[in-house]
């Protein structure tokens, strides 16, 4: 397939591009800089210059493709409303270009805020609806287009998509531990995160494009629940630092931006996804990755 990928040089996107190229697909990546364009070209991918605000580039890349993978997000923490508008506009543009075509589009989302008191499942709908909601309600917008001739699907990624070189949440926790001289967890550390190795997440994206039916909610989850205390203990062990508890009201001051997430329970099941796609994660577990030095 000819596949258009946004976020093609990001942490997940770069692995997805490698996976798709390795399976014989033709990839065009959306690149907003010369550096990103050069990275894609070195891999053998094609380049379309632009970003999520450039709806002309988004529309053209979608129109030329046989499938779309949308992984990009502006993540402007200083202006979340602008981030949500950009996400909504880009996804709406892609869906408009795909309407009636039967072609697949895969849109990324996270797992936070879906349910409370239990692991989220693929059957749990996103509560985010409408342009003013988180990510502009792009998950529900995407799935609604399954009724408009689009093979639309959503992949919800675990809060830790881990591996050597990760610059995401666990990397930020590790940086905070170095900065503070302690590896901390919030409260009792009983809340848990799901996790998936980057290589397994990339393979899931490919399998979803190739096999998943319209309207699918999929979970990129290899481990359902890893307690945040165990994550902090693994970081502390690797760095040779003491492990301590931080009061919830001090979390953001201690950790920085990741503090608002580290106190949340973001556990989830990926059982239905595994069954649907015959997807079997094979990468190392999160604590194994941390203790092996992936974040050291």
MOWOQUI-V13737 format. One record per pair of residues at least 24 apart in sequence whose ideal C-beta (glycine too) atoms are under 6 Angstrom apart, sorted by sequence separation. I is the first residue (numbers start at 0). J is the second residue. D is the distance in whole Angstrom. If there is no record, write none. Layout:
<<I;J;D> <I;J;D>>
This chain:
<<0;24;5> <1;25;5> <2;26;5> <3;27;5> <4;28;5> <5;29;5> <195;219;5> <195;220;6> <67;93;6> <195;221;4> <8;35;4> <193;220;5> <16;44;6> <194;222;4> <8;38;5> <108;138;5> <193;223;6> <29;60;6> <106;137;6> <194;225;6> <57;89;5> <61;93;5> <52;85;6> <159;192;6> <191;224;4> <192;225;6> <51;85;5> <58;92;5> <62;96;5> <158;192;5> <162;196;6> <191;225;6> <227;261;6> <57;92;5> <61;96;4> <106;141;4> <159;194;4> <160;195;6> <162;197;4> <191;226;5> <157;193;4> <65;102;6> <66;103;5> <67;104;4> <68;105;5> <69;106;5> <70;107;5> <157;194;5> <160;197;5> <190;227;6> <51;89;4> <54;92;5> <58;96;5> <157;195;5> <188;226;6> <188;227;5> <160;200;5> <188;228;3> <224;266;4> <87;130;5> <184;227;5> <223;266;6> <184;228;5> <108;153;6> <110;155;5> <223;268;5> <90;137;4> <101;148;6> <103;150;4> <104;151;5> <105;152;5> <106;153;5> <107;154;6> <108;155;5> <184;231;4> <220;267;5> <86;134;5> <87;135;3> <183;231;6> <86;135;5> <98;147;5> <99;148;4> <105;154;6> <182;231;5> <218;267;6> <220;269;3> <90;140;6> <94;144;5> <98;148;6> <86;137;5> <218;269;4> <83;135;4> <97;149;5> <182;234;4> <237;289;6> <182;235;3> <233;286;5> <237;290;6> <218;272;5> <152;207;6> <217;272;5> <234;289;6> <233;289;4> <3;60;4> <233;290;5> <3;61;6> <12;70;5> <176;234;5> <182;240;5> <237;295;5> <11;70;6> <152;211;5> <181;240;6> <221;280;4> <181;241;5> <182;242;5> <183;243;5> <185;245;6> <225;285;5> <3;64;4> <173;234;5> <186;247;6> <2;64;6> <151;213;6> <157;219;6> <176;238;6> <181;243;5> <183;245;4> <185;247;6> <222;284;6> <1;64;5> <150;213;4> <152;215;4> <153;216;5> <154;217;5> <155;218;5> <156;219;5> <157;220;5> <1;65;5> <2;66;5> <3;67;5> <4;68;5> <5;69;5> <6;70;3> <176;240;6> <0;65;4> <5;70;6> <6;71;3> <154;219;6> <185;250;5> <0;66;5> <5;71;4> <210;276;6> <145;213;4> <145;214;4> <206;276;4> <142;214;6> <206;278;6> <191;264;6> <192;265;5> <193;266;5> <190;264;4> <193;267;4> <191;266;4> <203;278;5> <185;261;5> <185;262;4> <175;254;5> <199;280;4> <199;282;5> <198;282;5> <171;257;4> <196;282;3> <168;257;5> <194;285;4> <121;216;5> <121;218;6> <105;207;6> <105;208;6> <103;208;5> <118;223;5> <158;265;5> <173;294;4> <161;285;5> <170;294;6> <169;294;6> <159;285;6> <161;288;5> <163;293;4> <66;208;5> <118;266;4> <119;267;4> <120;268;5> <11;160;6> <118;267;5> <118;268;5> <121;271;4> <111;265;5> <110;265;5> <110;267;5> <76;256;6> <14;197;5> <18;201;4> <22;205;6> <18;202;6> <15;201;5> <19;205;6> <14;201;4> <18;205;5> <11;200;6> <15;204;5>>
